Amino acid sequence: MKNLVPKINAEIESLQENVKLQLEKGNKAAGTRARKSALELSKLLKEFRKVSVEAAKK
């Protein structure tokens, strides 16, 4: 779980940066990167939930 949290934080930062670029400058490539980050973040959060539930059972 210790490895997962920094990955989640990095993905959130990437998402925020790319969303900002898309909204403020109309950068279409940033929108694509933001959607990719959102998908990756979703995967990481599912993994975090799985690991967290397992840790709570111990």
CHARMM internal coordinates of N, CA and C (Angstrom, degrees):
IC EDIT
DIST 1 N 1 CA 1.4430
DIST 1 CA 1 C 1.5297
ANGL 1 N 1 CA 1 C 110.77
DIST 1 C 2 N 1.3238
ANGL 1 CA 1 C 2 N 116.10
DIHE 1 N 1 CA 1 C 2 N -29.28
DIST 2 N 2 CA 1.4685
ANGL 1 C 2 N 2 CA 119.96
DIHE 1 CA 1 C 2 N 2 CA -179.71
DIST 2 CA 2 C 1.5218
ANGL 2 N 2 CA 2 C 111.44
DIHE 1 C 2 N 2 CA 2 C -63.09
DIST 2 C 3 N 1.3322
ANGL 2 CA 2 C 3 N 117.45
DIHE 2 N 2 CA 2 C 3 N -32.16
DIST 3 N 3 CA 1.4591
ANGL 2 C 3 N 3 CA 120.95
DIHE 2 CA 2 C 3 N 3 CA 179.29
DIST 3 CA 3 C 1.5202
ANGL 3 N 3 CA 3 C 111.65
DIHE 2 C 3 N 3 CA 3 C -77.32
DIST 3 C 4 N 1.3103
ANGL 3 CA 3 C 4 N 116.18
DIHE 3 N 3 CA 3 C 4 N -26.79
DIST 4 N 4 CA 1.4555
ANGL 3 C 4 N 4 CA 122.04
DIHE 3 CA 3 C 4 N 4 CA -174.39
DIST 4 CA 4 C 1.5284
ANGL 4 N 4 CA 4 C 112.62
DIHE 3 C 4 N 4 CA 4 C -73.62
DIST 4 C 5 N 1.3134
ANGL 4 CA 4 C 5 N 117.58
DIHE 4 N 4 CA 4 C 5 N -40.59
DIST 5 N 5 CA 1.4650
ANGL 4 C 5 N 5 CA 121.51
DIHE 4 CA 4 C 5 N 5 CA -175.82
DIST 5 CA 5 C 1.5378
ANGL 5 N 5 CA 5 C 112.25
DIHE 4 C 5 N 5 CA 5 C -62.06
DIST 5 C 6 N 1.3311
ANGL 5 CA 5 C 6 N 120.17
DIHE 5 N 5 CA 5 C 6 N -45.83
DIST 6 N 6 CA 1.4704
ANGL 5 C 6 N 6 CA 119.08
DIHE 5 CA 5 C 6 N 6 CA 176.97
DIST 6 CA 6 C 1.5366
ANGL 6 N 6 CA 6 C 112.65
DIHE 5 C 6 N 6 CA 6 C -62.90
DIST 6 C 7 N 1.3283
ANGL 6 CA 6 C 7 N 116.76
DIHE 6 N 6 CA 6 C 7 N -35.39
DIST 7 N 7 CA 1.4683
ANGL 6 C 7 N 7 CA 119.66
DIHE 6 CA 6 C 7 N 7 CA 177.33
DIST 7 CA 7 C 1.5244
ANGL 7 N 7 CA 7 C 110.74
DIHE 6 C 7 N 7 CA 7 C -64.89
DIST 7 C 8 N 1.3278
ANGL 7 CA 7 C 8 N 116.08
DIHE 7 N 7 CA 7 C 8 N -41.34
DIST 8 N 8 CA 1.4671
ANGL 7 C 8 N 8 CA 120.57
DIHE 7 CA 7 C 8 N 8 CA 178.67
DIST 8 CA 8 C 1.5255
ANGL 8 N 8 CA 8 C 110.15
DIHE 7 C 8 N 8 CA 8 C -63.51
DIST 8 C 9 N 1.3189
ANGL 8 CA 8 C 9 N 116.72
DIHE 8 N 8 CA 8 C 9 N -45.27
DIST 9 N 9 CA 1.4678
ANGL 8 C 9 N 9 CA 120.67
DIHE 8 CA 8 C 9 N 9 CA 179.64
DIST 9 CA 9 C 1.5273
ANGL 9 N 9 CA 9 C 111.59
DIHE 8 C 9 N 9 CA 9 C -61.97
DIST 9 C 10 N 1.3239
ANGL 9 CA 9 C 10 N 117.57
DIHE 9 N 9 CA 9 C 10 N -42.05
DIST 10 N 10 CA 1.4637
ANGL 9 C 10 N 10 CA 121.52
DIHE 9 CA 9 C 10 N 10 CA 179.37
DIST 10 CA 10 C 1.5307
ANGL 10 N 10 CA 10 C 110.64
DIHE 9 C 10 N 10 CA 10 C -64.23
DIST 10 C 11 N 1.3097
ANGL 10 CA 10 C 11 N 116.52
DIHE 10 N 10 CA 10 C 11 N -39.50
DIST 11 N 11 CA 1.4686
ANGL 10 C 11 N 11 CA 120.49
DIHE 10 CA 10 C 11 N 11 CA -179.74
DIST 11 CA 11 C 1.5215
ANGL 11 N 11 CA 11 C 110.84
DIHE 10 C 11 N 11 CA 11 C -68.82
DIST 11 C 12 N 1.3335
ANGL 11 CA 11 C 12 N 117.23
DIHE 11 N 11 CA 11 C 12 N -36.80
DIST 12 N 12 CA 1.4633
ANGL 11 C 12 N 12 CA 121.15
DIHE 11 CA 11 C 12 N 12 CA 176.89
DIST 12 CA 12 C 1.5259
ANGL 12 N 12 CA 12 C 110.01
DIHE 11 C 12 N 12 CA 12 C -63.66
DIST 12 C 13 N 1.3265
ANGL 12 CA 12 C 13 N 116.69
DIHE 12 N 12 CA 12 C 13 N -43.64
DIST 13 N 13 CA 1.4658
ANGL 12 C 13 N 13 CA 120.77
DIHE 12 CA 12 C 13 N 13 CA 178.85
DIST 13 CA 13 C 1.5268
ANGL 13 N 13 CA 13 C 111.06
DIHE 12 C 13 N 13 CA 13 C -62.20
DIST 13 C 14 N 1.3193
ANGL 13 CA 13 C 14 N 116.22
DIHE 13 N 13 CA 13 C 14 N -42.97
DIST 14 N 14 CA 1.4556
ANGL 13 C 14 N 14 CA 120.80
DIHE 13 CA 13 C 14 N 14 CA 178.72
DIST 14 CA 14 C 1.5301
ANGL 14 N 14 CA 14 C 110.74
DIHE 13 C 14 N 14 CA 14 C -62.46
DIST 14 C 15 N 1.3094
ANGL 14 CA 14 C 15 N 116.59
DIHE 14 N 14 CA 14 C 15 N -43.57
DIST 15 N 15 CA 1.4612
ANGL 14 C 15 N 15 CA 121.82
DIHE 14 CA 14 C 15 N 15 CA 179.05
DIST 15 CA 15 C 1.5260
ANGL 15 N 15 CA 15 C 110.36
DIHE 14 C 15 N 15 CA 15 C -60.80
DIST 15 C 16 N 1.3183
ANGL 15 CA 15 C 16 N 117.02
DIHE 15 N 15 CA 15 C 16 N -47.83
DIST 16 N 16 CA 1.4620
ANGL 15 C 16 N 16 CA 121.21
DIHE 15 CA 15 C 16 N 16 CA -178.59
DIST 16 CA 16 C 1.5295
ANGL 16 N 16 CA 16 C 111.07
DIHE 15 C 16 N 16 CA 16 C -61.55
DIST 16 C 17 N 1.3213
ANGL 16 CA 16 C 17 N 116.48
DIHE 16 N 16 CA 16 C 17 N -43.06
DIST 17 N 17 CA 1.4596
ANGL 16 C 17 N 17 CA 121.02
DIHE 16 CA 16 C 17 N 17 CA -178.91
DIST 17 CA 17 C 1.5331
ANGL 17 N 17 CA 17 C 111.00
DIHE 16 C 17 N 17 CA 17 C -62.87
DIST 17 C 18 N 1.3249
ANGL 17 CA 17 C 18 N 116.31
DIHE 17 N 17 CA 17 C 18 N -45.75
DIST 18 N 18 CA 1.4583
ANGL 17 C 18 N 18 CA 120.16
DIHE 17 CA 17 C 18 N 18 CA -177.67
DIST 18 CA 18 C 1.5255
ANGL 18 N 18 CA 18 C 112.24
DIHE 17 C 18 N 18 CA 18 C -71.55
DIST 18 C 19 N 1.3192
ANGL 18 CA 18 C 19 N 117.89
DIHE 18 N 18 CA 18 C 19 N -35.58
DIST 19 N 19 CA 1.4664
ANGL 18 C 19 N 19 CA 120.41
DIHE 18 CA 18 C 19 N 19 CA 176.33
DIST 19 CA 19 C 1.5255
ANGL 19 N 19 CA 19 C 109.62
DIHE 18 C 19 N 19 CA 19 C -63.96
DIST 19 C 20 N 1.3210
ANGL 19 CA 19 C 20 N 116.16
DIHE 19 N 19 CA 19 C 20 N -41.91
DIST 20 N 20 CA 1.4681
ANGL 19 C 20 N 20 CA 120.88
DIHE 19 CA 19 C 20 N 20 CA 178.95
DIST 20 CA 20 C 1.5269
ANGL 20 N 20 CA 20 C 110.53
DIHE 19 C 20 N 20 CA 20 C -60.57
DIST 20 C 21 N 1.3367
ANGL 20 CA 20 C 21 N 116.48
DIHE 20 N 20 CA 20 C 21 N -45.20
DIST 21 N 21 CA 1.4657
ANGL 20 C 21 N 21 CA 120.12
DIHE 20 CA 20 C 21 N 21 CA 178.98
DIST 21 CA 21 C 1.5273
ANGL 21 N 21 CA 21 C 111.50
DIHE 20 C 21 N 21 CA 21 C -62.67
DIST 21 C 22 N 1.3130
ANGL 21 CA 21 C 22 N 116.10
DIHE 21 N 21 CA 21 C 22 N -40.24
DIST 22 N 22 CA 1.4599
ANGL 21 C 22 N 22 CA 119.56
DIHE 21 CA 21 C 22 N 22 CA -179.56
DIST 22 CA 22 C 1.5263
ANGL 22 N 22 CA 22 C 110.81
DIHE 21 C 22 N 22 CA 22 C -66.72
DIST 22 C 23 N 1.3100
ANGL 22 CA 22 C 23 N 117.04
DIHE 22 N 22 CA 22 C 23 N -45.24
DIST 23 N 23 CA 1.4616
ANGL 22 C 23 N 23 CA 120.39
DIHE 22 CA 22 C 23 N 23 CA -176.87
DIST 23 CA 23 C 1.5254
ANGL 23 N 23 CA 23 C 112.88
DIHE 22 C 23 N 23 CA 23 C -70.68
DIST 23 C 24 N 1.3239
ANGL 23 CA 23 C 24 N 116.71
DIHE 23 N 23 CA 23 C 24 N -43.56
DIST 24 N 24 CA 1.4623
ANGL 23 C 24 N 24 CA 120.21
DIHE 23 CA 23 C 24 N 24 CA -174.72
DIST 24 CA 24 C 1.5227
ANGL 24 N 24 CA 24 C 113.31
DIHE 23 C 24 N 24 CA 24 C -80.56
DIST 24 C 25 N 1.3290
ANGL 24 CA 24 C 25 N 117.48
DIHE 24 N 24 CA 24 C 25 N -36.52
DIST 25 N 25 CA 1.4606
ANGL 24 C 25 N 25 CA 120.31
DIHE 24 CA 24 C 25 N 25 CA -173.79
DIST 25 CA 25 C 1.5233
ANGL 25 N 25 CA 25 C 113.47
DIHE 24 C 25 N 25 CA 25 C -114.99
DIST 25 C 26 N 1.3325
ANGL 25 CA 25 C 26 N 116.90
DIHE 25 N 25 CA 25 C 26 N -3.32
DIST 26 N 26 CA 1.4549
ANGL 25 C 26 N 26 CA 119.64
DIHE 25 CA 25 C 26 N 26 CA -179.60
DIST 26 CA 26 C 1.5166
ANGL 26 N 26 CA 26 C 113.10
DIHE 25 C 26 N 26 CA 26 C 67.96
DIST 26 C 27 N 1.3065
ANGL 26 CA 26 C 27 N 116.91
DIHE 26 N 26 CA 26 C 27 N 27.91
DIST 27 N 27 CA 1.4632
ANGL 26 C 27 N 27 CA 122.83
DIHE 26 CA 26 C 27 N 27 CA -177.42
DIST 27 CA 27 C 1.5359
ANGL 27 N 27 CA 27 C 109.64
DIHE 26 C 27 N 27 CA 27 C -75.93
DIST 27 C 28 N 1.3305
ANGL 27 CA 27 C 28 N 116.85
DIHE 27 N 27 CA 27 C 28 N 108.11
DIST 28 N 28 CA 1.4632
ANGL 27 C 28 N 28 CA 121.43
DIHE 27 CA 27 C 28 N 28 CA -176.96
DIST 28 CA 28 C 1.5241
ANGL 28 N 28 CA 28 C 112.06
DIHE 27 C 28 N 28 CA 28 C -66.88
DIST 28 C 29 N 1.3158
ANGL 28 CA 28 C 29 N 117.60
DIHE 28 N 28 CA 28 C 29 N -36.70
DIST 29 N 29 CA 1.4659
ANGL 28 C 29 N 29 CA 120.89
DIHE 28 CA 28 C 29 N 29 CA 179.32
DIST 29 CA 29 C 1.5282
ANGL 29 N 29 CA 29 C 110.31
DIHE 28 C 29 N 29 CA 29 C -64.54
DIST 29 C 30 N 1.3172
ANGL 29 CA 29 C 30 N 116.86
DIHE 29 N 29 CA 29 C 30 N -35.75
DIST 30 N 30 CA 1.4659
ANGL 29 C 30 N 30 CA 120.47
DIHE 29 CA 29 C 30 N 30 CA 177.79
DIST 30 CA 30 C 1.5257
ANGL 30 N 30 CA 30 C 109.76
DIHE 29 C 30 N 30 CA 30 C -65.45
DIST 30 C 31 N 1.3250
ANGL 30 CA 30 C 31 N 117.41
DIHE 30 N 30 CA 30 C 31 N -34.79
DIST 31 N 31 CA 1.4565
ANGL 30 C 31 N 31 CA 121.03
DIHE 30 CA 30 C 31 N 31 CA 176.73
DIST 31 CA 31 C 1.5160
ANGL 31 N 31 CA 31 C 111.24
DIHE 30 C 31 N 31 CA 31 C -63.38
DIST 31 C 32 N 1.3312
ANGL 31 CA 31 C 32 N 115.80
DIHE 31 N 31 CA 31 C 32 N -41.12
DIST 32 N 32 CA 1.4654
ANGL 31 C 32 N 32 CA 120.59
DIHE 31 CA 31 C 32 N 32 CA 177.38
DIST 32 CA 32 C 1.5194
ANGL 32 N 32 CA 32 C 110.42
DIHE 31 C 32 N 32 CA 32 C -63.49
DIST 32 C 33 N 1.3168
ANGL 32 CA 32 C 33 N 116.69
DIHE 32 N 32 CA 32 C 33 N -44.40
DIST 33 N 33 CA 1.4678
ANGL 32 C 33 N 33 CA 120.88
DIHE 32 CA 32 C 33 N 33 CA 178.70
DIST 33 CA 33 C 1.5241
ANGL 33 N 33 CA 33 C 110.69
DIHE 32 C 33 N 33 CA 33 C -64.18
DIST 33 C 34 N 1.3274
ANGL 33 CA 33 C 34 N 117.44
DIHE 33 N 33 CA 33 C 34 N -37.68
DIST 34 N 34 CA 1.4674
ANGL 33 C 34 N 34 CA 121.32
DIHE 33 CA 33 C 34 N 34 CA 179.20
DIST 34 CA 34 C 1.5274
ANGL 34 N 34 CA 34 C 110.24
DIHE 33 C 34 N 34 CA 34 C -64.00
DIST 34 C 35 N 1.3308
ANGL 34 CA 34 C 35 N 116.64
DIHE 34 N 34 CA 34 C 35 N -42.88
DIST 35 N 35 CA 1.4704
ANGL 34 C 35 N 35 CA 119.36
DIHE 34 CA 34 C 35 N 35 CA 179.09
DIST 35 CA 35 C 1.5209
ANGL 35 N 35 CA 35 C 110.60
DIHE 34 C 35 N 35 CA 35 C -65.37
DIST 35 C 36 N 1.3209
ANGL 35 CA 35 C 36 N 117.16
DIHE 35 N 35 CA 35 C 36 N -38.70
DIST 36 N 36 CA 1.4608
ANGL 35 C 36 N 36 CA 120.94
DIHE 35 CA 35 C 36 N 36 CA 177.47
DIST 36 CA 36 C 1.5265
ANGL 36 N 36 CA 36 C 110.02
DIHE 35 C 36 N 36 CA 36 C -63.66
DIST 36 C 37 N 1.3154
ANGL 36 CA 36 C 37 N 117.08
DIHE 36 N 36 CA 36 C 37 N -42.73
DIST 37 N 37 CA 1.4632
ANGL 36 C 37 N 37 CA 121.31
DIHE 36 CA 36 C 37 N 37 CA 177.98
DIST 37 CA 37 C 1.5212
ANGL 37 N 37 CA 37 C 111.14
DIHE 36 C 37 N 37 CA 37 C -63.06
DIST 37 C 38 N 1.3274
ANGL 37 CA 37 C 38 N 116.71
DIHE 37 N 37 CA 37 C 38 N -38.37
DIST 38 N 38 CA 1.4619
ANGL 37 C 38 N 38 CA 120.64
DIHE 37 CA 37 C 38 N 38 CA 179.08
DIST 38 CA 38 C 1.5215
ANGL 38 N 38 CA 38 C 110.66
DIHE 37 C 38 N 38 CA 38 C -63.19
DIST 38 C 39 N 1.3180
ANGL 38 CA 38 C 39 N 117.67
DIHE 38 N 38 CA 38 C 39 N -41.80
DIST 39 N 39 CA 1.4612
ANGL 38 C 39 N 39 CA 121.06
DIHE 38 CA 38 C 39 N 39 CA 177.52
DIST 39 CA 39 C 1.5232
ANGL 39 N 39 CA 39 C 111.22
DIHE 38 C 39 N 39 CA 39 C -64.32
DIST 39 C 40 N 1.3177
ANGL 39 CA 39 C 40 N 116.47
DIHE 39 N 39 CA 39 C 40 N -44.32
DIST 40 N 40 CA 1.4601
ANGL 39 C 40 N 40 CA 120.57
DIHE 39 CA 39 C 40 N 40 CA 179.84
DIST 40 CA 40 C 1.5288
ANGL 40 N 40 CA 40 C 110.35
DIHE 39 C 40 N 40 CA 40 C -64.92
DIST 40 C 41 N 1.3156
ANGL 40 CA 40 C 41 N 116.36
DIHE 40 N 40 CA 40 C 41 N -39.62
DIST 41 N 41 CA 1.4619
ANGL 40 C 41 N 41 CA 121.05
DIHE 40 CA 40 C 41 N 41 CA 178.46
DIST 41 CA 41 C 1.5261
ANGL 41 N 41 CA 41 C 110.25
DIHE 40 C 41 N 41 CA 41 C -62.71
DIST 41 C 42 N 1.3072
ANGL 41 CA 41 C 42 N 116.44
DIHE 41 N 41 CA 41 C 42 N -40.85
DIST 42 N 42 CA 1.4587
ANGL 41 C 42 N 42 CA 121.07
DIHE 41 CA 41 C 42 N 42 CA 177.80
DIST 42 CA 42 C 1.5275
ANGL 42 N 42 CA 42 C 110.59
DIHE 41 C 42 N 42 CA 42 C -59.46
DIST 42 C 43 N 1.3174
ANGL 42 CA 42 C 43 N 117.31
DIHE 42 N 42 CA 42 C 43 N -44.38
DIST 43 N 43 CA 1.4676
ANGL 42 C 43 N 43 CA 121.64
DIHE 42 CA 42 C 43 N 43 CA 178.80
DIST 43 CA 43 C 1.5263
ANGL 43 N 43 CA 43 C 111.01
DIHE 42 C 43 N 43 CA 43 C -63.17
DIST 43 C 44 N 1.3263
ANGL 43 CA 43 C 44 N 115.50
DIHE 43 N 43 CA 43 C 44 N -44.29
DIST 44 N 44 CA 1.4675
ANGL 43 C 44 N 44 CA 119.84
DIHE 43 CA 43 C 44 N 44 CA -179.49
DIST 44 CA 44 C 1.5234
ANGL 44 N 44 CA 44 C 111.63
DIHE 43 C 44 N 44 CA 44 C -64.25
DIST 44 C 45 N 1.3248
ANGL 44 CA 44 C 45 N 116.87
DIHE 44 N 44 CA 44 C 45 N -39.27
DIST 45 N 45 CA 1.4595
ANGL 44 C 45 N 45 CA 119.89
DIHE 44 CA 44 C 45 N 45 CA -179.90
DIST 45 CA 45 C 1.5277
ANGL 45 N 45 CA 45 C 111.32
DIHE 44 C 45 N 45 CA 45 C -68.74
DIST 45 C 46 N 1.3160
ANGL 45 CA 45 C 46 N 117.44
DIHE 45 N 45 CA 45 C 46 N -35.75
DIST 46 N 46 CA 1.4663
ANGL 45 C 46 N 46 CA 120.08
DIHE 45 CA 45 C 46 N 46 CA 175.64
DIST 46 CA 46 C 1.5158
ANGL 46 N 46 CA 46 C 110.67
DIHE 45 C 46 N 46 CA 46 C -64.63
DIST 46 C 47 N 1.3303
ANGL 46 CA 46 C 47 N 116.01
DIHE 46 N 46 CA 46 C 47 N -41.02
DIST 47 N 47 CA 1.4626
ANGL 46 C 47 N 47 CA 120.93
DIHE 46 CA 46 C 47 N 47 CA 177.78
DIST 47 CA 47 C 1.5334
ANGL 47 N 47 CA 47 C 110.29
DIHE 46 C 47 N 47 CA 47 C -64.87
DIST 47 C 48 N 1.3389
ANGL 47 CA 47 C 48 N 116.33
DIHE 47 N 47 CA 47 C 48 N -40.96
DIST 48 N 48 CA 1.4612
ANGL 47 C 48 N 48 CA 120.71
DIHE 47 CA 47 C 48 N 48 CA 178.00
DIST 48 CA 48 C 1.5282
ANGL 48 N 48 CA 48 C 110.75
DIHE 47 C 48 N 48 CA 48 C -60.52
DIST 48 C 49 N 1.3255
ANGL 48 CA 48 C 49 N 116.05
DIHE 48 N 48 CA 48 C 49 N -44.20
DIST 49 N 49 CA 1.4670
ANGL 48 C 49 N 49 CA 120.01
DIHE 48 CA 48 C 49 N 49 CA 179.54
DIST 49 CA 49 C 1.5225
ANGL 49 N 49 CA 49 C 110.39
DIHE 48 C 49 N 49 CA 49 C -61.40
DIST 49 C 50 N 1.3087
ANGL 49 CA 49 C 50 N 116.97
DIHE 49 N 49 CA 49 C 50 N -43.43
DIST 50 N 50 CA 1.4754
ANGL 49 C 50 N 50 CA 121.75
DIHE 49 CA 49 C 50 N 50 CA 179.46
DIST 50 CA 50 C 1.5219
ANGL 50 N 50 CA 50 C 110.87
DIHE 49 C 50 N 50 CA 50 C -60.47
DIST 50 C 51 N 1.3176
ANGL 50 CA 50 C 51 N 116.37
DIHE 50 N 50 CA 50 C 51 N -48.38
DIST 51 N 51 CA 1.4646
ANGL 50 C 51 N 51 CA 121.28
DIHE 50 CA 50 C 51 N 51 CA -179.18
DIST 51 CA 51 C 1.5281
ANGL 51 N 51 CA 51 C 110.43
DIHE 50 C 51 N 51 CA 51 C -65.95
DIST 51 C 52 N 1.3148
ANGL 51 CA 51 C 52 N 116.96
DIHE 51 N 51 CA 51 C 52 N -40.10
DIST 52 N 52 CA 1.4529
ANGL 51 C 52 N 52 CA 121.32
DIHE 51 CA 51 C 52 N 52 CA -179.51
DIST 52 CA 52 C 1.5261
ANGL 52 N 52 CA 52 C 111.77
DIHE 51 C 52 N 52 CA 52 C -63.88
DIST 52 C 53 N 1.3164
ANGL 52 CA 52 C 53 N 116.93
DIHE 52 N 52 CA 52 C 53 N -42.72
DIST 53 N 53 CA 1.4651
ANGL 52 C 53 N 53 CA 121.18
DIHE 52 CA 52 C 53 N 53 CA 179.04
DIST 53 CA 53 C 1.5176
ANGL 53 N 53 CA 53 C 109.81
DIHE 52 C 53 N 53 CA 53 C -64.15
DIST 53 C 54 N 1.3331
ANGL 53 CA 53 C 54 N 117.56
DIHE 53 N 53 CA 53 C 54 N -42.74
DIST 54 N 54 CA 1.4558
ANGL 53 C 54 N 54 CA 120.97
DIHE 53 CA 53 C 54 N 54 CA 178.32
DIST 54 CA 54 C 1.5233
ANGL 54 N 54 CA 54 C 111.29
DIHE 53 C 54 N 54 CA 54 C -62.27
DIST 54 C 55 N 1.3213
ANGL 54 CA 54 C 55 N 116.61
DIHE 54 N 54 CA 54 C 55 N -40.94
DIST 55 N 55 CA 1.4685
ANGL 54 C 55 N 55 CA 120.29
DIHE 54 CA 54 C 55 N 55 CA 179.55
DIST 55 CA 55 C 1.5254
ANGL 55 N 55 CA 55 C 111.28
DIHE 54 C 55 N 55 CA 55 C -66.55
DIST 55 C 56 N 1.3134
ANGL 55 CA 55 C 56 N 116.74
DIHE 55 N 55 CA 55 C 56 N -34.65
DIST 56 N 56 CA 1.4614
ANGL 55 C 56 N 56 CA 120.47
DIHE 55 CA 55 C 56 N 56 CA -178.86
DIST 56 CA 56 C 1.5242
ANGL 56 N 56 CA 56 C 111.46
DIHE 55 C 56 N 56 CA 56 C -70.37
DIST 56 C 57 N 1.3154
ANGL 56 CA 56 C 57 N 117.10
DIHE 56 N 56 CA 56 C 57 N -26.57
DIST 57 N 57 CA 1.4665
ANGL 56 C 57 N 57 CA 121.17
DIHE 56 CA 56 C 57 N 57 CA -179.78
DIST 57 CA 57 C 1.5202
ANGL 57 N 57 CA 57 C 112.59
DIHE 56 C 57 N 57 CA 57 C -75.29
DIST 57 C 58 N 1.3220
ANGL 57 CA 57 C 58 N 117.15
DIHE 57 N 57 CA 57 C 58 N -20.25
DIST 58 N 58 CA 1.4733
ANGL 57 C 58 N 58 CA 120.88
DIHE 57 CA 57 C 58 N 58 CA -176.93
DIST 58 CA 58 C 1.5010
ANGL 58 N 58 CA 58 C 111.92
DIHE 57 C 58 N 58 CA 58 C -79.18
END
COOR INIT
IC SEED 1 N 1 CA 1 C
IC BUILD
